[in-house]
């Protein structure tokens, strides 16, 4: 494990940035390491017309967490890109914050798989997201 992987924390995530979509949806990092990433997102502003958290918003939270965790694992000179994602929504948040907790299922040299459990303010599971990322070397000079 490289030193960047061992001690990056929230500073690494902040330096890398989370991307325009995650920023627009007001995703906020709480904890960040190879073994566990946590972020929150408000329900307000991320709902369907009937006031429920949009299923796509759960997926954005899950993909943001899983992709960033995979890129931290990949290390310098390498890039993780999503190749598969799925989500099962089991409850609808209607207010407050949702929290995503991302943990690795598999951390390989060329593939990672992460599970992201998203809960509401009462700790009830709302969605379970699983993402697979492929890790590749960055082109020379990047």
URQUI-V392148 format. One record per backbone hydrogen bond with DSSP energy under -1.0 kcal/mol. CO is the residue of the C=O (numbers start at 1). NH is the residue of the N-H. Records with the same first field share a line. If there is no record, write none. Layout:
# URQUI-V392148
CO = NH + NH
This chain:
# URQUI-V392148
2 = 6
3 = 7
8 = 12
9 = 13
10 = 14
11 = 15
12 = 16
13 = 17
19 = 23
20 = 24
21 = 25
22 = 27
23 = 26
28 = 40
31 = 38
37 = 102
38 = 30 + 31
39 = 100
40 = 28
41 = 98
43 = 46
46 = 54
48 = 51
52 = 48
54 = 58
55 = 59
56 = 60
57 = 61
58 = 62
59 = 63
60 = 64
61 = 65
62 = 66
63 = 67
64 = 68
65 = 69
66 = 70
67 = 71
68 = 72
69 = 73
70 = 74
71 = 75
75 = 78
77 = 138
79 = 136
81 = 134
84 = 132
86 = 130
88 = 128
93 = 53
96 = 43
98 = 41
99 = 119
100 = 39
101 = 117
102 = 37
103 = 115
106 = 113
110 = 135
111 = 108
112 = 133
113 = 105 + 106
114 = 131
115 = 103
116 = 129
117 = 101
118 = 126 + 127
119 = 99
120 = 123
124 = 120
126 = 90 + 91
127 = 118
128 = 88
129 = 116
130 = 86
131 = 114
132 = 83 + 84
133 = 112
134 = 81
136 = 79
139 = 142
